[in-house]
Amino acid sequence: MQILYNILATLLVVLAMPVFAVRVLREKGFAERLRQSLGLLPADTLNRVAGKQCIWLHAASVGEIVATSPIVKEIKKELPDAPVLISAVTETGYSMAKRIIPEADAVIFFPLDLPWLCRRVVRRVRPRVFLPVETELWPNFLRAVRAQQVPVMMVNGRISDKSVKRYHYLGSILRAMLDTVDRFCMQSTIDAQYIIRLGADPRRVVVTGNTKYDQTYTDVSDSEKQELFQELRIGGHRPVIVAGSTHKGEEEMVFAAFAAVRGRYPDARLIVAPRDINRGSEVLGLAEAAGFAAGRRTVLKTQAAEPDIVILDTIGELGRIYSLGDIIYVGGSLVPHGGHNILEPAAHGKPILVGPHMFNFKDIYALLGGRGACETVYDAAELGEKLLQILADEQLRAKMGEQSLAIILENRGAARKSALYLKELLAKFSPKNSE
């Protein structure tokens, strides 16, 4: 099975080379991303962590980076002298890590999962421990760290219903990966049951909770909030609706709902943050086609008129921008994408609306929904109606926001638990204890 995986992985990389070549020419920064994915790490970055017993955390994209941020803070409290290396797969994840994890000593792109490449990178970095975030398990990379006797601890572990079915097809590869992990710190008892069902040793599995409850990078002071209002040119306007992490097909529904809000609240403003910031111009065109004056965050200073709708086309700001909204809609949920992180607006004590497609965040969605902090809408008309209902009812708005914040406060502590389990694991694998 491993040989077949390596053949397929190599073939996919070879076939993708023409696509990579085009992206190098068209996408700013892709050349550097490709270089690092091929194991050519910048010398100045490598020198900060290589051979220094670094703690390596790997998070694929933005969501996992958000979960990583509080873990790094706690690791630095417990192990202040240990260098921290963060790796990501996507450009947005890499940029997000640079922005919200200042404690990291180095940030790199993760190598492609080819055997010789992984061996080379692991030998050069020589980490003290490897921490995959959520379900970031890569066969060849785990083989490489196992060969170097590097302990592995999964943090903020999460297994979806679909993943359970898909992983079973990996057979012996899956068994080898799970045997490599020395401890599984899972988000919930359901995730723990799933990983055990897949073949993890139950003695290595613990439930620590979701580290996204511990995030602090979104914290905003009153003065910072006022600065954001002015920068986005919506200061003094009310109410403000924020639609975060929207996907293709959702913005039209959001704009239709906003039109209903404007019918009753002419001074209302809307901030829309497309999940893919490269869609900024496209979403701007949709807003203008819907009859609104719109502006992109990156060019607002050059516009004469104040916008009705601000298109957030930056990386790493959304969590803080949620603090400006009177009501938050979280996207990826009116289309069957699976939803996005609703804990960020909850951390600001905001009423939250989502569509019915929240299967990627089912536990959090059930928790916030069950407490009345988050409500579900099924189309543009319902979104508009629910926005108007909550805006008209100050008591309801306050109650939803209070429940959001209460849930965050009640569930904090996962990052701290993860850091303590890490210390315990490192003590077990210290040279003194291995004699």
N, C-alpha and C positions, 0 to 999 in steps of 0.2 A: 504493500500500500504506500509506503514512504517513497519508494522508487517511482511509482506512478505519479504521486503528488509532485515530486521534483521535476519529472519530465513535463508535466502539464504546466507547472509554475514557470519553468524556463521557456517553454513554448509561448506562453502568454506574454512574457516580457519581450521576447523576440518579435512577436506579431505586433506588439504595441509600440515598437520603436518608431515607425513612421508617424504615429499619432504624437509621440513624445517630441519628435522633431518639429512638427507643426506648432505644438504648444510652446516650445522654446522660442520660436519666432514671434508668436502672437501674445503670449502671456508674460507680463512683467514678473520676474522672480522665479519663473518655472525652471529656468536653467540651473539656478542654485538648488532648488528643491530636488531636481533630478540628480545632480551631482551628489548630494548628501544621501539620497535614496540608493545610490550605487556605491555607498561607503566612503566617498571622498569628503570627509568632514573637515571644516576649516581648522587650521592649526591652532589659532588663538582660542577657539571654542574647546577643542580637544584637550589643550594643555591645562584648562581649568579643572578637568575631571579625570583625565586618563591616569591610571595607576595610583589614584588617590583614595581608593576605597569609597567611591561615590555610591549614593543611593539612586538607582535609575528607576524612574516612574515613566510608564508608557501609556499615553492616552491618545486615542485615534483622532478625534475631532473636537469641536467646540464643547459639546455636552460633557465629554469625559474630562476635558481640561477644567471645566467648571467644578467637577467633582474632585479633581486633583488639587485644586488651589487650597482648600482648608487642610488637606492631609499634609501638604508641604509645610504649612505654617506650624502644625503640631509636631512634625518631624524635627523642624528647626528648634523648637522648644526643648524637645527631649534629647536631640543629638546635634547641638549647635555647631560642632566642628566638622560634621560630615557634609561634604559637597553633595549637591543635588543636581541630577541630570534629568531633564524632561525631554521626551521624544513625542512627536505627533506624526500623523500620516498626511493630513490635509493642510493646505495653505492657511485656511481660516483657523484651524486648531493651533498651528505654529504661531500665528500672529496673536491669537488670544493668549497663549501661554506667555509670550513676551510681555503682553500688556498687564495681565492680572496675577502673574506669579513672579514678582520681583525678587523673591527669596531664592529662586532657582539660580544655580551657578552657571548653567549652560542649557540651551534649548537647541535641539537638532530635529531633523527629519528622520524617521525610523527607516532602517534599511529594508529593501525588498527582501521577501522571504525566500532567498536562494541560499543553499547550504554554504557555499564557499564565501559568500558575501557576509552572512551572519557570523560565521566563524572569525572572519577577519575583523569585523567591527567589535565583537565581544572581546577578542584578544587585545585589541588596541585600547579599549576603554577599561577593561578589567574591573567591572563594578563589584561592590561588596554584596549587593543584593539587587534583585530585579523585581519591580512591582507593576504587573499589568493591571490597568484600571478597567473595571467592569468585565467585559468578555474579550479582552485583547490577547487571545492566545494564537501564537503563530508557530507551527510545527518545527521549522528549521531553526528559528531563533531560540526556542526552548531547548532544542537538542544542543545548540551551541553553548548556552549558559550551563546546561547540565554537564557538558564535557569539561567546563572550567570550574565545576563544583560551586557554582554561584547559587545560593538559595533563592527561591521564588515565592512571593506571597501575593495572591490576588487581593486587591482592595476594591471596596465598593462593588463587589461582585454582583452581577445581574444576568439572569438567563431568561429570555423570553420564551413563550410557548412555542413559537416557530423555531427558535434556536435549538430547543430540546430535540425536535424532530430532525433538524438538519444535521446536528452533531452526531447522531447515531450512525449516519452514513460514513463517518470517518474511520470507524472500526479501530484498528490497532493504533492509528495515528492519535486518535482521541485518548486512548488508554495511556499512551506514552506521554502526552501532554499533561494529563491529569496527575500522573505519577510524578511528574517533574515539580509540580506545585506543592510546596511544603505546608502552606496554610491558605485556606480560602476564607476571606472576610466578606461575608455576603450581606446584601442589603436587607433581606427579609427571610422569614422561615420558608416561604415558598421558593425563593431563590436557592436556599440551602438544600431543600428537598430535591430541587431540579438537578443541582450539581452532583448530589449523591446518587440520584437515579442514573446520571450519565456515567458514573463510575468512580467518583471521588471518594477517598477514604473518609468515612464519617468522623473519625477522630481528628481529622485535619480541618474540619468545617466549623466555623463559628458565625454567629449573626451579630453584626456590629451596627447595622442601620445604614441610612443613606447619608453620605457626607455632604450632599447638596444642601441639606438643612443647615450646615455649618458655614456656608459661604458668607464672606464679609466683603468681598471686592465690590459689591453693589452698594455698600453703605454710602450715603450722601448727607452732608451737613446742610442746614438751612441755607447758608450762604452759597454753597455749591449748587443747590437746587435753583436758587435765584439766578445764578450765572447761566445755568443750562436753559432756563426759560428765556433769558435774553439772547443767548447764542442761537437758539432755535427760532427766535423772533415770534414767540407766542406769549410773551410776558403780558399779564393783565387780561388775557382772554380765558374764558371759562364757558363750559367745562372742557377738559382735555381728555380725549380718548387715545389710548395707545394700543395698536395692533402689532404684536410682536411675532417674529419668525413666521411670516406668511409665506405661502407657496403659490405657485401658478394656479390660477382658477379661484383663489380666495380673495384677492384684492378687489375684484369686481363686486363681490358680496359685501365686503367691508365698506366700500364706497357707497353702495346702495343703502346700507344701514346708516352710514354717516349722513346721507342726504335726509333721512327721516329725522335724525337728531337735529340737523340744522333747521328743519322746518319749525321746530319748537324752540331751539336755542341757536339763534343766528350768529352768536359770537363764539360758538364751539370750534375747537381745533382738533385735528387728528394727526397723530404721528404713526407712520407705518414703517415697520422694519422688515423688509423681505429677508427670508432666511439666506438667500444667495444675494450678496450685495452687488454682484455683477448684473442683477436685474433692475438696478436703480433707475436707469433710463426708461426701461420698459414700464415699470410701475408708475413713473412720472407721467408717461404718455397715457396710461389708463386713467390716472387721476384727472388729467386735463380733459380727456374724452368724456369723463363723467361730469364735467362742468365746473371743476374746482381749480383755483389757483394753487399750484403746487411748487415745491422747491426741494432740491436734494440737499442734505445736510452739508455736504462738502463744498457747495457753491452758494450757500445762502447769503453770504456776505456781499456777493456781487449783484444780488437781486434788489430792485428798487421797492417792489411791493411786498407786504407781509403775506406769507402763504396761508391758505386754509388748511393745507395738508403738507406736512414735512415728511420727506422720504429719508429714512435713516440708512445711509449707504456707507457706514463705517463699521469696523470690527471692534467688539469688546465694550461697546457703550450701552447696549440695550438694557442690561441689568440695572444700570443707574438711571436710564431714561424712564423706566417703569415708575420711578418715584414721582414723576410729574403727572401721571395719569389719575383721573378721578375713577375711571373704570378701565380694566385691562382685558383685551381679547388676546388669547394665545393661539397662534396659528398651527398649521399642519393638522388641524382637527375638523374643519369643515370639508376638507378633502381627505381621502383615505391614506394619509401619510403616517398617522400614529401619534400625532401631537408633539408638543415640546415641553420644556421645563416650566411648570407652573409655580415652582417654589421661589423663583426670582421675584415675581410680583407679590407673592404671599409674604416674602420677607419685608416688603414695604407696607404691609397691612392694607392691601388693595382688594376690592371686589374683583373677581375673576370670571370671565366667560370663556367657554370653549365649545367646539363642535363635538359631535358624537364619536369621532375617531381618535380615541386617546389610548389605544392599546399598547403603546410603548411606555406609558406611564400609568398603568392601570391601578397600582397600589396607591400612589400619591393622589391620583384622580378620585379614587373611591374615598380616600380619607378626607380630602377637602370638600368633595361633594356631599359626603355624609354629614359634615358639620355646617353646611350651608355657606361655605366660603367661596365655592365655585359652582356656577350653574351652567347647564348645557342648552345650546340652541342648535337648530337643525337646518336653518337656511338663512338667507339674507333678511327676510321679513321678520323672522323670530329674533335675529340679532338686533335689528332696529327696535323692535318692541321691547326687548329686555333691557337694552340700553336706556330707553326712555323711562321704563318702569323704575329702574334703579336710580337714575338721575332725579326723578321726581320724589323719591322716598329717601329722605336723609337718614332716617332711622335704619332702614334696610341696608343702605350703603355702609353706615357705620358698623352695623352688626356683622356684615360679611367681612369687612376689613379687620375687625377685632378677632374673628375666628381664624382668618388667614395668619395673622401674627401669632396668635396663641398656639397654633399647630406647629409653626416654626420653632418657637421657644420650647415646646414640649418634647420635640424630637431631636434636639441638638445633642452632640456628643460622639457621633460616629467617627469623626476624624481623630478625636482624642483616643478612642479605643483602638483604632487602626495603628496609631503611632506606638501605643503601649504593646500591642501584639508584635509590632516590628522589633521593638527593643528586646522582647522575649525571644524572638526568633534569632536575632543576631547574637544574643548571649549563648544560645544553643549551638550556633555554628562558629563561635569564636575559637581561635587556635587552641586556647587553654582547655576548652571543653572537648575538643576533637582529638586530644592526645590519648 
